[in-house]
């Protein structure tokens, strides 16, 4: 392993910092910045290529940290604590940070099972919500997440942390245009009879009265604006979660998790689910 010492904000430091802060730079270099022990462990578990391991106290690493340094082919970068802390969002910095290589996925590149379970998120605008939904999607066997329109970057460090690293185990595709999504749906309909289900607090179909199951494409709207008109036109129907309290809506990550669970429990992939 190559070791590099950094004590000033040199070019290498600026590259690392840009991977944390700059979405365009992440996409240009196809590299990301990861903070937090659990997300880093998940990146390693998923076989993501680590390009740098960044530490400030090499001798003080835990056994896990030392093993990662010892077995990785990544470059080891040792920084002064002041520089290291500038890269960390947490008040108590974790023992190490990493950068890692990622490649964008496209619809043409991904493979889906015979009865796919796809989550479509319309212009996600909140890092925490998006990360939480990625985490739920991974927990409930979603096969892929499609992101429509301009939204937050799923490889932003805040989204990665909110997902607890589930992003590294999840197929996520940015849909380039509404026509691309329409074409995909038109291909899937005769192939597997996929249902396209929109979600809205004013939807005509109650979740209580309808069983959601594979094959399905479940659409969640933007946190503030809801689903776009173009997406609503693609839906077979709109489903709502019935509420009995004083509030008239749920946070999108909460609502999305409820709906994902409903598909999961009705899926034949779940060992205890009823067949549908």
N, C-alpha and C positions, 0 to 999 in steps of 0.2 A: 504494500500500500504506500502511495506517495503521501508525504506529509508536507503541509504548507503552513507557515506561521504568518498571521496577519495582525499587525499592531496599529495600522493606519487605515483610513478609508480609501484604499487603493482601488484599482479597476476590478479586481476580483470581488472585493466587498460590495462594490456598486452593482455588479451583476447579481449577486445573491440578494441584495436589497430590492433590486428591480423585479426579481422573480416573486418576491413577497408582495410588492405594491402595484406592479404594472401588468395589467391583463394582456396588453398587446405584446409585451416582452415575453410573457409566458407562452403565448401562442407562437410567437416568432421562433423561440428557441426550443419549443416543445419540452420545457422543463418547468417544474413547480417547486414551491417552497412548502415544507411541512413542519409544523410545530405541534408538540404534544406527544407523549409516549404512546398512547393508544393508537392514534392515527399512524404513527411511524411503524408500530408493530403490525398494523393491518396492511400497510404498504409492503412491508417485508413478506407477510403471509401471502399477499396476492402476487408476489413475484415481480413487483415493480422495480425497475432498474434504478438503484441509488447512484447518484453522480457525485455527491459530496456528503460527508458527515462532518458536522460543525460542532466543535466543543470549546469550552474555555478552561476546563480542568481535566485533562486526559487521565491523570493519575487517580482522580476521585470518581471515575465512572463506576457505576454498578457492575455487577458480573454480567448482566444482560448487555449493558452498553459496551463493555470491553469485548464481549463475544461478537457483537455486531461489527465493531471496528476491526477485530481480528479476521473475521470471515468475509468481510465485504471487499469488493474490488474498487470501491469508491475512493475518491481522494479524501484524505483526512485534513481538515482545516482547523487549526487551533488559533482562537482569537483571544485578545484581551477581554476581560469580563465586561468592561464598559462598551466595547463594540458589540459583543455578543448580546448584551442586554438591550441594546438599541433594536436588535432584530426581533426581540421577544415581545409579545403582547401581554403575557402574564406577568404579574408582579413578582412571582416566584418562578424564575426561568427553569425549564426542564433541563436535564443533564446534557441533552444533545438536540440538534436540529438536523434536518436533511434537505437536500434538493434531490429531485428524481426526474427521470425521463418518462414522458407520457406522449402518446400519439392520439390525435383526434379520431373519433369513430364516425362512420357515415352509415346511412341506411343500407348501402350496398355491401358494407363490410360485415354487418352483424348477422348472426344466425339466430333464429327463433324456433321454439318447439312447435309441434303440430297445433296446439291450442295455446296461443300466446297470451300473456298477461302484460299489457303495456300501460304505463302511466304517461300521460301527456300533460305537461305543465306550461301554461300560457304566460309568458313574460314574467318569470319569478323575479321579485324585486327585493326580497329579504334573505340575507345569508343564512340566518338562523332557521327560518322556515324551510328553505330549500334543503339545508343540511339535515334537518329533522325528517323531512320527507324521504330523502335518500336513505336514511337509516331505517325508516319504516318499510320502504320498498324492498330493501335487502332482507329485512326480517320476514316479510310476507311473500317472498318468492316472485317478486316482479321481475320479468325477463329483461325489460329495457325501459329507460326513461327517455322520452322525446321532449326537447325544450323548443318551444315555438316562440319566435320573435326575440327581441333583444332583452336579455335578463341578466341577472348576476352570474358570475363565472363559477361553475361548480368546482373549479380548481383554485379558487381564491382560498387562502388559508383559513378564513373565517367559516366558509362553507365546509371545508374539509374537517375542521374541528367539530362543528355542529353535527356532522355525520358520524363522528367518532371513527373515521377511516372507512366507513361503508362505501364511500365513493370509489374506493379502489377495487371493490368487488362487484361493481354495478356498471352495466352497459348504458352509457349516456350519449345521446346523439343530438346535435343541434340541427333542427329542421330548417333548411335554407329558405324555403318558401312555402306558402300555403298550397301551391300546386303540387309540390313534392309530397306533402302529407296526403292530399287528395288522391294522388296516384297510388301511394302506398295502400290506402284504405281500399281503393278500387281493386287492387291486386289481391288483398287479403279476403275480401268478401266472398268471392267464389271459391277461394282456396279452403277457407275454414269457417266461414259464416261469422266472422268476428262482429261483435256488437260494439258500437261507438257510443259511449254513455257520458253525457255531460253532467256536471254537478253544479247545482245552484240552489240557494235557499228558497227560491220561488218555483223550483221544478215541479212539474205536474205529477210526477211519480214518487211516492214515498218509499224510502228504503225498507220500511216495514212490509210493504205490499209487493216487493219485487226482489227476486233472488239474483244477485250479481254473481256471475261465474265466468270461467274461461270458456271460449276465447273472448277477450274483452280489451278494448282500449278505453281507459278511464281518463277523462279530461278534467283538470283542475284549472280554475281561472286565476288571473292575477289577483294578488291580495287586496288591492284597492279598487280595481276597475272590473273585476270579474272576468268572465269569458268574453272573448271578442265575438262579434256577430258572425264573422267568417267561420269560427270554430263551432258555434252553435248550429250553423247550417249543416255541419258534417255529422251532427249527432242523431242517433236513432231516437233518443229521448233524453230528457233531463231528470235527474234524480235528486231528491232532497233528503236531508236527515231531519226527521221530525224532532222538534224541541218543545219542551214543556215549561221551561223557566222563563225568567223575565227577558233574557237576551234573545235576539232574533237571528243570530249567526254565530259561527264558530271560526276560530283562527284556522287558516287554510291547512296548516300542518296537522292540527287536531282533526279537522273534518276529513282530510285526505287519509289519515291513518285509520279512521273508522271505516271508510269505504274500502281501503286496501284490505283490512282485516275481513270485511264481509266477503270479498272475492276469495280470499285465502281459505276461509272456513268452508266455503262451498266448493272448493276445488278438489278434484280427485287426486291432486298431487299431495294433499294433506292426508296423512294416514287415517285420521279419524273423521274425515269429512264424508258427508252423504254424497253419493254419486249423483251427478246432474246431467 
